[in-house]
Amino acid sequence: MTFTLRSSHSKGILLLILTTIIWGTSFSLLKHTLGSLSPGTILAIRFGIAAIAVAPWLRKLDRRLIQDGLLLGGVYFAECACALIGLETISASRSAVILSLNVILVPLLAGVLGQKLSGRVVLAAAIAVLGIGIMSWEGAGLSQGDILTIVCAVGIAVYILMLEAIAPRHSTLPLVAVQLVTAALLGLVFSLSALIQSAQAVQLPFEEVSSNLGSLVYLGIVVTATPIWTQAMAQRWVPAHEAALLYTLEPVFAALFSFWFLGEGFGIRGLIGAGLILAATLYSQRLRP
């Protein structure tokens, strides 16, 4: 029994590492795709493709599963929308570093919900805020993109805590399917105004969509459908605070891919700020039981 638990835990760790690698590839790809498609169009197509991929598991649904899936799907869509809109005005590597704040926000929000909050987490939060301040000093202060990305980090933390409570109640793939269908429907609603404006101007983005079809399929299947499944599966075996620690790998992979594909980098202040944020996230989890 102990061996089985340890085996499941190790499997969960590997799934979460795979998840961070996949997420790391998404920032540079999304930044590139935003050059020709609007956030609404990307969200609608991305989640639409992902929903089609998991549609076979939309069977034997019960009321509790639908309620939980709708709730998770709504939060997941909101965080993705904030991150994508924010990415229009900030670099991919900067976005990834700011999103790593969710590692600190998970225990902070858990503390708000009644769990014991350590002084280490409070100090880590203060260091992270200092890091954001130094990063923003490299530009012209906190931009709208920075703020939206911080909101996304809060959404990710909420999602992680919700998933820890909800995932054990249901089979993984049906739960994922309901989430992605919810996100796809929200994406369609979110993109309607942009599509109507394009139709009125006789400029529907068919050519842009077709030229980015490979990227959109990758975003839908690999970046969206696969990680939401691996995350839901892994958090059946890995607690939220440990999952949050593993997510600190995401900005590392994102920075590597952003440098590789986009040639992005940080200035001196950006490097100092990013270093403080990453140090804070690691410190917040140090020796955590």
Helices and strands as residue ranges (DSSP letters): H 2-33, H 39-54, G 55-57, H 63-87, H 92-99, H 102-112, H 119-138, H 144-166, G 167-169, H 172-200, H 206-211, H 213-218, I 219-225, H 226-234, H 240-246, H 249-262, H 268-285
